[in-house]
Amino acid sequence: MPEIINLEDEFNSWFNEVEVFGLRSERFFEQINHYRTRESQSELMITWLKAAYLHGIKTAARDSVKTLAVYSTAVEGVDSYCKDYTMSGAFDAAADLVT
């Protein structure tokens, strides 16, 4: 069984990841403190939320692919029951159910 991804850990890893000369979280707080108007802070927050959301989607997709790979590999062993069912066929069928 594949390991379950802890989304809080994934977010913390992403938020505290090193970017060029510092942490992403440091850049976030620096940018928030830099903008003085509520409108500019709102725009910045939306940009950061969108980036975090997209990272979450990618993490969930990666977890799904790992899970599907494990299950499709397990199906490979039931040749006597499903002669035409291959590992790639099982993966594709499972992927169609997820998407």
N, C-alpha and C positions, 0 to 999 in steps of 0.2 A: 504494500500500500504506500503511495507517495506521501511525503510529509506535507502537512497542512501549513500553508503560508500564514504567518502571523502578520496581519496588515498593519498593526501598530508598530511592530518592529521594522517592517518594510518602509513605513512612512518616516520613522526616526532615522533610518539609514539614509533615505533620500534627503531628508531635511538637513541632516548634519554631514552630508557628503562634502568632501573637499573640492572646491572649484578654484582653479588657478592658484590664488594666494590666500584663500580662507574658506571657511565653511559656508554652505548655502544659507544656513540659519543666520549667520552673522550678516550676510548681505541683505537678507530679508529685514532684519531689525534696523539696519542702517538705512535702508530705503524708506521704511515706514517713518522713522524719525526725521528724515529729510523733507518729506512732503508735509506742508503745513495746512493746506486746505482739505476739507472733507472730500471734495470731489476727486482730487488727485489721489488721496489715500484709497478711496473706493475703487478707482480704476486699477491701482496697483494691487489691491487685495484680490480683485477679480482675476488679474493676470496670474498671481501666485496660486489662487484656488484652482484655476484651470490647469496649471502645470501639475499640481498635486493630484487632481482628478485623473489626468491622463496617465500619470505614473501608476495610479491605482488600477486603472483599466489594463495597462500593460502587465502589471503584476498578476492580476486575476487571469488574464489570458495565458500567461506563462504557466500558472498553476493548472489551468484546465488542460493545456497540451501535455504536461507531465502526467496528469491523471489519466487522460485518454490513452497515452502511450502504454501505461502499465496495464490498463484494462484490455487494450487491443492485443497486447502481448499474451495475456492470459487466454484470450480466445483462440490464439494460434494452436493451442494444444488440443482442441476439440475437433480434429479433422474427421473423425469417424462419424460425428453427428452432423457436421456442416462441411461437406466436401468442397464447396465453392467459396467458403468464407476464409479469406486470408487476413493477415495482420493489417495490411493497409486498408482492406475493405472494412474491417471492424473499426479502425481508426476513423475512416471517412464517415461511416454510419454514425458513430458516436459524435463526431464533430458536427454533423448535420443536426443532431438533436440539441446540441449546445448553442449553435448559432441561429 
